[in-house]
Amino acid sequence: MPRRPDTAAAAATWDRRAARYRAQERWEITAVDAALRIAAPRADERLVDLGTGTGLVLRRLATRPGPRPREAIGVDRSPGMLAGAAHGALPANWSMLEADARAVPLPDGWADVVTCAYVLHLLGADERAAVLAEARRLLAPAASSRLVVVTIWSDRALVRAALRLLAGGIRFACTALRPCDPAADLARTGWTATRRVRLPRRGYPSVVVLAKRAAPT
């Protein structure tokens, strides 16, 4: 099936940025590690990472002490980003999938954990809602199923992070440092935030949110 025009254009943009994107991953590591601690995937679970980019979430999870999910899939619409994901370093049964995070070719309820790190603040309101709706579809209908999102947080440290990136020559990333509090988007798409952690001191000023399906009203 051909990709939607907006998907193809966005993928091409990130294809061009892929080589430079790896250079700024150090500013994401603190929040990604915090997100993985909060998600706490178990050995009997399956995980999907939406908007995986160069696979930082899966790569950090693969080297993290403790249990690993039996299956994990990183999803991204940019083949250039996925090419930098070091697939060979991932455990058996883990893989990368080229697909739009709004329409992932996996069955309903496939995952026990969905992560979405440094993605929502890049999107418009309708796209954010579509990604969060897709996360709901992918999660198994169990009380233990959970979503963990990471976004850029509005803080004075944002300016300092942008200046550091400019000094390092990673200018493209500064245009993506748009603050995005995910609370309203989560509530609108049927999620209840159960834990929220702000990380303004190291790396990008970020917020990590753990969410579950909202109870029916």
C-alpha positions in Angstrom: 0.0 0.0 0.0 1.5 3.4 -0.9 2.2 5.8 1.9 0.0 8.8 2.4 1.5 12.0 0.9 2.0 13.6 4.3 3.7 10.5 5.6 6.0 10.3 2.6 7.0 14.0 3.0 7.7 13.7 6.7 9.6 10.5 6.2 11.8 12.1 3.5 12.5 15.0 5.9 13.7 12.7 8.7 15.6 10.5 6.2 17.8 13.6 5.5 18.2 14.3 9.2 19.0 10.7 10.3 22.8 10.9 10.4 22.7 14.0 12.5 20.0 12.8 14.8 22.2 10.2 16.4 24.5 13.0 17.5 21.9 14.5 19.7 20.7 11.3 21.4 22.8 12.1 24.5 20.3 14.8 25.4 17.4 12.2 25.3 19.1 9.4 27.3 18.2 10.6 30.9 14.4 10.8 30.1 14.4 7.6 28.0 16.0 5.7 30.9 13.4 7.2 33.3 10.6 6.2 30.9 11.9 2.6 30.8 12.1 2.4 34.6 8.5 3.6 34.8 7.3 1.3 32.0 9.1 -1.6 33.7 8.4 -4.2 31.0 8.4 -7.8 32.1 9.8 -10.9 30.4 6.4 -12.2 29.5 5.3 -8.9 27.8 5.4 -7.4 24.4 6.4 -3.7 23.7 5.8 -1.3 20.9 7.9 1.9 20.6 6.0 4.4 18.4 8.2 6.9 16.5 11.3 4.9 17.4 13.6 7.0 15.2 17.1 5.5 15.5 15.9 3.0 18.0 17.2 4.7 21.2 14.4 3.3 23.4 15.0 -0.3 22.3 18.7 0.0 22.4 18.7 1.4 25.9 16.2 -1.3 26.9 18.4 -4.0 25.4 21.3 -3.0 27.7 19.3 -2.3 30.8 19.7 -4.7 33.8 16.7 -6.9 34.6 14.0 -8.6 32.5 13.4 -7.8 28.9 10.1 -8.1 27.0 9.9 -11.3 25.0 9.1 -9.2 21.9 9.7 -5.5 21.1 9.0 -3.6 17.9 10.2 -0.1 17.1 7.9 1.7 14.6 8.9 4.6 12.4 7.9 6.0 9.0 11.5 7.0 8.1 13.6 4.3 6.6 16.6 6.5 7.0 16.1 6.8 10.7 15.5 3.0 11.0 18.7 2.4 9.1 20.6 4.0 12.0 18.9 1.8 14.6 21.7 -0.9 14.8 19.3 -3.8 14.3 22.0 -6.3 14.8 22.4 -5.1 18.4 18.9 -6.0 19.3 17.9 -9.3 21.0 16.2 -12.1 19.1 12.4 -11.5 18.6 13.0 -7.7 18.6 12.6 -5.8 15.3 12.1 -2.5 13.5 9.0 -1.9 11.4 8.7 0.9 8.8 5.2 2.2 9.3 3.2 5.3 10.4 2.6 5.5 14.1 -1.0 6.4 13.3 -1.6 3.1 11.5 0.6 0.3 12.6 0.2 -3.1 10.9 -0.1 -5.1 14.1 -3.3 -6.7 15.5 -5.5 -5.1 18.1 -4.2 -5.7 21.6 -0.8 -6.9 20.4 1.2 -5.0 23.1 1.3 -4.9 26.8 3.4 -1.7 26.8 3.5 1.1 24.4 6.2 3.8 24.6 6.3 7.1 22.6 9.4 9.2 23.3 10.1 12.6 21.9 7.4 12.3 19.2 4.2 14.1 20.3 5.8 17.6 20.5 6.7 17.2 16.8 3.1 16.8 15.7 0.0 18.9 15.3 -3.1 18.3 17.5 -4.9 15.9 15.1 -1.7 13.8 14.6 -1.1 13.6 18.4 -4.7 12.4 18.9 -4.3 9.8 16.1 -1.0 8.4 17.6 -2.6 8.2 21.0 -5.6 6.5 19.6 -3.4 4.0 17.8 -1.6 3.3 21.1 -5.0 2.4 22.7 -5.7 0.0 19.8 -2.4 -1.7 20.1 -2.6 -2.2 23.9 -4.1 -5.4 25.2 -7.4 -4.8 27.2 -5.8 -5.6 30.5 -5.5 -3.6 33.7 -1.7 -4.0 33.5 -1.4 -2.5 30.0 0.3 0.9 30.0 1.5 3.7 27.9 4.5 5.8 28.6 5.1 9.1 26.8 8.1 11.5 26.8 7.8 15.1 25.6 9.8 18.3 25.7 8.7 20.3 28.8 8.4 24.1 29.0 11.3 25.2 31.2 14.1 27.7 31.3 16.4 24.7 30.6 14.8 24.6 27.1 16.7 27.7 26.0 19.9 26.3 27.4 19.4 23.0 25.6 18.8 24.8 22.3 22.0 26.9 22.8 24.0 23.8 23.5 22.7 22.2 20.3 23.5 25.3 18.3 27.0 25.3 19.7 27.3 21.7 18.7 26.1 22.3 15.2 22.9 20.4 15.5 20.7 23.2 14.3 17.8 21.2 12.9 16.9 19.9 16.3 16.2 23.3 17.7 13.1 23.7 15.5 11.7 20.5 17.2 12.2 21.8 20.8 8.6 22.9 21.1 7.1 22.5 24.6 4.2 20.0 24.8 2.4 19.0 27.9 0.7 15.7 27.0 -1.9 15.9 29.7 -4.7 17.4 27.6 -4.1 15.2 24.6 -4.1 12.1 26.9 -7.4 13.1 28.5 -9.0 13.8 25.2 -8.1 10.4 23.8 -9.3 8.3 26.7 -6.2 8.0 29.0 -5.7 8.6 32.7 -2.2 9.8 33.7 -1.2 7.8 36.8 2.4 9.1 37.2 4.3 12.2 36.0 8.0 12.9 36.3 9.7 16.1 35.2 13.4 16.0 34.3 14.7 19.5 33.8 18.3 19.2 35.0 20.0 16.8 32.6 19.5 16.6 28.8 16.4 18.1 27.3 13.9 19.5 29.8 11.4 16.6 29.6 8.3 15.2 31.2 7.6 11.4 31.4 4.0 10.3 31.9 2.6 6.9 32.6 -1.0 6.5 31.5 -3.7 3.8 31.6 -7.0 3.6 29.8 -9.6 5.9 31.4 -12.4 4.1 33.3 -15.7 4.2 31.3 -18.1 6.9 32.4 
